[in-house]
């Protein structure tokens, strides 16, 4: 089901009766799902667009994150 299926572009002849409550429930469901997923997609796009560049760690940067070797007895 797509949004185009929800919004009819022209009037169609149907044999079964479709109540206005069914289309109201569908519209409400689409709006609520949009309220949930639109901020998530928007934040993801903003992080990708404006976030810090993902750079490969240089060997100099890795020196600060390593643990020193344990002293040996001797």
C-alpha positions in Angstrom: 0.0 0.0 0.0 1.4 3.3 -1.0 0.4 6.9 -0.4 -0.9 7.1 -3.9 -3.4 4.3 -3.1 -4.7 6.3 -0.2 -5.3 9.4 -2.2 -7.5 8.7 -5.1 -6.8 10.8 -8.2 -10.2 10.1 -9.8 -13.4 8.6 -8.6 -13.6 4.9 -9.3 -16.7 2.7 -9.3 -16.6 0.0 -6.6 -18.9 -2.9 -6.0 -18.2 -3.1 -2.3 -19.0 -0.4 0.2 -16.0 1.4 1.7 -16.8 3.3 4.8 -15.2 6.7 5.4 -14.0 5.3 8.8 -11.7 2.9 7.0 -9.9 5.6 5.0 -9.8 7.7 8.2 -8.1 4.9 10.1 -5.6 4.4 7.3 -4.8 8.1 7.1 -4.3 8.3 10.9 -2.0 5.3 10.7 0.1 6.9 8.0 0.3 10.1 9.9 1.3 8.4 13.2 3.9 6.3 11.4 5.2 9.5 9.8 5.5 11.1 13.2 7.6 8.2 14.4 9.9 7.6 11.5 10.4 11.1 10.0 12.5 12.3 12.9 14.6 9.2 12.9 15.3 9.5 9.1 15.9 13.2 9.5 18.4 12.8 12.3 20.2 10.1 10.4 20.5 12.3 7.3 21.7 15.2 9.4 24.4 13.1 11.1 25.6 11.8 7.7 25.6 15.2 6.2 27.0 17.3 9.0 28.8 14.8 11.2 32.6 14.6 11.6 34.4 13.0 8.7 35.2 9.3 9.2 38.9 9.2 8.9 41.2 6.2 9.2 43.2 6.2 12.5 46.8 7.1 12.0 49.5 5.1 13.7 50.3 8.2 15.9 46.8 8.3 17.1 46.8 4.6 18.1 49.8 5.1 20.3 47.7 6.9 22.9 45.2 4.1 23.1 47.5 1.1 23.6 48.4 -0.3 27.0 52.0 -0.5 27.9 53.6 -4.0 28.0 53.8 -5.7 31.4 57.3 -5.8 32.9 59.0 -9.1 32.9 60.9 -10.6 35.8 64.4 -10.9 35.3 
